[in-house]
Amino acid sequence: MSNAQNYKQAFINDILRNPLSPERIETLSMACIESEAPVHAFSNREWTVVKRMIHTTTDFSLMGDVVFAPNAVDSAVAALRTASPIYTDSNMIRAGLSISRLKRVNSKYGPAKIHCHVADDDVAARSKEFGLPRSLFAVKKAQPMLNGGIAVFGNAPVALLELNRMVIEDGLAPALVIGMPVGFVHVVESKEELVSLGVPFIAIRGRRGGSPLAVSVIHALCSIAAIKY
């Protein structure tokens, strides 16, 4: 048998012969999620958020751990439509947020509306002085913008615990807290305290979380907020 007869074409050639646009791929992906997801009790708008999280991870088991405060989506949508500031606990989340998606909700959104202080020199200095994580001092620095703002946690449970303290002791009233730090130490405690506080939140109970999931929640909320009623 000749080399030509042995040759097998790479799968990419099938795609090139029958191309799918990125939009079509996303539509098909969401259709797969709809058809494969188990029965759930999420509202339509909550399900929009959870679907985006599943799309990010292909993990249907998340459905059992995602929790929403009753007013979370409404509060988030109102905040996004007024271009409220967004605070992130890592520069990875800050970089991952789509400015174009945010601008579809409110044209005032831009890089200056998304804040992260973990790399600030003064934050690093205080972290070294007290022997505590930078994330704690970063969220302390952000406190003035967090009343009515959106706080996004995908990495730092200590930062979420400090935000919880601000709510409990200082009367902080964020428009939304996305509580999705990932890890083993202080992670579960930070989330369980958050869900007890009565502030608007979207959280993943347990150890799971991370930057991609936190970003996916904001992007899903942007899709909801961009719909004109």
C-alpha positions as CSV (number, residue, x, y, z in Angstrom):
1,M,0.0,0.0,0.0
2,S,1.4,3.4,-1.0
3,N,2.0,6.3,1.5
4,A,-0.8,8.2,-0.2
5,Q,-3.2,5.3,0.5
6,N,-2.0,5.2,4.2
7,Y,-2.5,8.9,4.7
8,K,-5.3,9.9,7.0
9,Q,-6.5,13.5,7.0
10,A,-6.5,15.5,10.2
11,F,-9.9,16.2,11.8
12,I,-9.4,19.9,11.3
13,N,-10.0,19.4,7.6
14,D,-13.6,18.4,8.3
15,I,-14.1,21.6,10.2
16,L,-12.5,23.6,7.3
17,R,-14.9,21.9,4.8
18,N,-17.9,22.6,7.1
19,P,-17.0,25.7,9.1
20,L,-18.9,26.8,12.2
21,S,-18.7,30.4,13.3
22,P,-17.8,31.1,17.0
23,E,-21.4,32.2,17.5
24,R,-22.7,29.0,16.1
25,I,-20.4,26.9,18.3
26,E,-21.6,28.8,21.4
27,T,-25.2,28.2,20.3
28,L,-24.6,24.5,19.9
29,S,-22.8,24.3,23.2
30,M,-25.6,26.0,25.1
31,A,-28.1,23.6,23.4
32,C,-26.0,20.6,24.7
33,I,-26.1,22.1,28.2
34,E,-29.9,22.5,28.0
35,S,-30.4,18.9,26.8
36,E,-28.0,17.3,29.3
37,A,-28.7,19.3,32.4
38,P,-30.7,17.6,35.1
39,V,-33.9,19.1,36.5
40,H,-33.2,22.2,38.6
41,A,-35.0,25.0,40.4
42,F,-33.1,28.0,39.1
43,S,-35.1,30.9,37.8
44,N,-34.6,31.8,34.1
45,R,-32.1,34.5,34.8
46,E,-30.2,32.4,37.4
47,W,-30.1,29.6,34.9
48,T,-28.5,32.0,32.4
49,V,-25.7,32.5,34.9
50,V,-25.3,28.8,35.8
51,K,-25.3,27.8,32.1
52,R,-22.4,30.2,31.5
53,M,-20.6,28.6,34.4
54,I,-21.2,25.1,33.0
55,H,-20.1,26.3,29.6
56,T,-16.8,27.5,31.2
57,T,-16.1,24.2,33.0
58,T,-18.3,21.5,31.3
59,D,-19.0,20.5,34.9
60,F,-22.7,19.9,35.6
61,S,-22.1,19.0,39.2
62,L,-21.6,22.7,39.9
63,M,-25.4,23.0,39.8
64,G,-25.6,21.5,43.2
65,D,-23.3,24.0,44.8
66,V,-24.2,27.4,43.1
67,V,-26.3,29.6,45.4
68,F,-28.0,32.9,44.8
69,A,-29.3,35.5,47.2
70,P,-32.9,36.1,46.3
71,N,-32.2,39.6,45.0
72,A,-28.7,38.9,43.5
73,V,-29.4,39.1,39.8
74,D,-31.7,42.1,40.1
75,S,-29.2,44.0,42.2
76,A,-26.3,43.1,39.8
77,V,-28.3,44.2,36.7
78,A,-29.1,47.5,38.3
79,A,-25.4,48.0,39.2
80,L,-24.1,47.1,35.8
81,R,-26.7,49.4,34.1
82,T,-25.4,52.4,36.1
83,A,-21.7,51.4,35.5
84,S,-21.0,50.7,39.1
85,P,-17.3,50.0,39.9
86,I,-16.1,46.4,39.8
87,Y,-13.5,45.2,42.3
88,T,-11.6,42.0,41.6
89,D,-9.4,40.0,44.0
90,S,-6.9,39.2,41.2
91,N,-5.4,40.8,38.1
92,M,-6.3,37.5,36.3
93,I,-10.0,38.3,36.7
94,R,-9.5,41.9,35.9
95,A,-7.7,40.9,32.6
96,G,-10.4,38.3,31.8
97,L,-13.4,40.7,32.0
98,S,-14.6,41.8,28.6
99,I,-14.8,45.6,28.3
100,S,-16.8,45.2,25.1
101,R,-19.4,43.1,27.0
102,L,-19.6,45.7,29.8
103,K,-19.9,48.5,27.3
104,R,-22.9,46.9,25.8
105,V,-24.6,47.4,29.1
106,N,-23.2,50.9,29.8
107,S,-20.9,52.8,27.5
108,K,-19.2,54.4,30.6
109,Y,-17.5,51.1,31.4
110,G,-13.8,51.0,30.6
111,P,-10.5,49.7,32.3
112,A,-10.7,52.6,34.9
113,K,-14.0,51.1,36.2
114,I,-12.4,47.7,37.0
115,H,-10.1,47.8,40.0
116,C,-7.6,45.4,41.6
117,H,-5.1,46.5,44.2
118,V,-3.1,43.3,44.9
119,A,0.0,44.6,43.0
120,D,0.0,48.1,44.5
121,D,3.2,49.1,46.3
122,D,1.4,50.3,49.4
123,V,-0.6,47.0,49.6
124,A,2.6,45.0,49.3
125,A,4.3,47.0,52.0
126,R,1.5,46.5,54.5
127,S,1.3,42.8,53.6
128,K,5.0,42.5,54.4
129,E,4.7,44.5,57.6
130,F,1.8,42.5,59.1
131,G,2.7,39.1,57.6
132,L,-0.8,38.7,56.1
133,P,-1.9,38.2,52.4
134,R,-1.9,41.1,50.0
135,S,-5.5,40.4,49.1
136,L,-6.6,41.4,52.6
137,F,-5.1,44.9,52.4
138,A,-6.1,45.2,48.7
139,V,-9.8,44.9,49.6
140,K,-9.4,47.2,52.6
141,K,-8.0,49.8,50.1
142,A,-11.1,49.2,47.9
143,Q,-13.6,49.8,50.6
144,P,-14.7,53.3,49.5
145,M,-15.8,52.0,46.1
146,L,-17.6,48.9,47.4
147,N,-20.7,50.5,48.7
148,G,-23.0,49.9,45.7
149,G,-20.1,48.3,43.8
150,I,-19.6,44.7,42.6
151,A,-16.9,42.7,44.4
152,V,-15.6,39.6,42.6
153,F,-13.7,36.9,44.4
154,G,-12.2,33.9,42.6
155,N,-9.0,33.4,44.4
156,A,-8.6,35.0,47.8
157,P,-10.7,33.6,50.7
158,V,-9.0,36.0,53.2
159,A,-10.1,38.9,51.1
160,L,-13.6,37.7,51.1
161,L,-13.5,37.3,54.9
162,E,-12.3,40.9,55.2
163,L,-15.2,42.0,53.0
164,N,-17.6,40.0,55.2
165,R,-16.1,41.9,58.2
166,M,-16.8,45.2,56.5
167,V,-20.4,44.2,56.0
168,I,-20.8,43.0,59.6
169,E,-18.8,45.7,61.4
170,D,-18.8,48.7,59.1
171,G,-22.2,48.4,57.4
172,L,-20.8,48.0,53.9
173,A,-23.5,47.4,51.3
174,P,-22.2,46.1,48.0
175,A,-24.5,45.7,45.1
176,L,-23.2,42.2,44.5
177,V,-20.6,39.8,45.9
178,I,-19.4,37.0,43.7
179,G,-18.0,34.6,46.2
180,M,-16.0,31.9,44.4
181,P,-12.5,31.7,45.9
182,V,-10.9,28.3,45.3
183,G,-8.7,26.3,47.6
184,F,-8.4,24.5,50.9
185,V,-7.7,27.0,53.7
186,H,-10.5,29.4,54.9
187,V,-12.4,28.8,51.6
188,V,-15.5,27.1,52.9
189,E,-15.7,29.4,55.9
190,S,-15.5,32.6,53.8
191,K,-18.4,31.4,51.6
192,E,-20.6,30.2,54.4
193,E,-20.2,33.5,56.3
194,L,-21.0,35.4,53.1
195,V,-24.3,33.6,52.4
196,S,-25.4,34.4,56.0
197,L,-25.0,38.2,55.7
198,G,-28.1,39.2,53.8
199,V,-26.2,41.0,51.0
200,P,-26.7,40.2,47.3
201,F,-24.4,37.3,46.4
202,I,-23.7,34.6,43.9
203,A,-21.5,31.9,45.4
204,I,-20.2,28.3,44.9
205,R,-20.3,26.4,48.2
206,G,-17.4,24.2,49.1
207,R,-13.8,24.4,47.8
208,R,-14.4,25.0,44.2
209,G,-14.2,28.3,42.4
210,G,-11.5,30.2,40.5
211,S,-11.0,33.1,38.1
212,P,-12.7,31.6,35.0
213,L,-15.9,30.9,36.9
214,A,-16.0,34.4,38.5
215,V,-15.4,36.0,35.0
216,S,-18.2,33.8,33.5
217,V,-20.7,35.1,36.1
218,I,-20.0,38.7,35.2
219,H,-20.3,38.0,31.5
220,A,-23.6,36.2,32.0
221,L,-24.9,39.1,34.1
222,C,-23.8,41.4,31.3
223,S,-25.9,39.4,28.8
224,I,-28.9,39.8,31.1
225,A,-28.4,43.5,31.8
226,A,-28.0,44.3,28.1
227,I,-31.5,43.1,27.4
228,K,-33.8,46.1,27.1
229,Y,-37.2,45.7,28.8
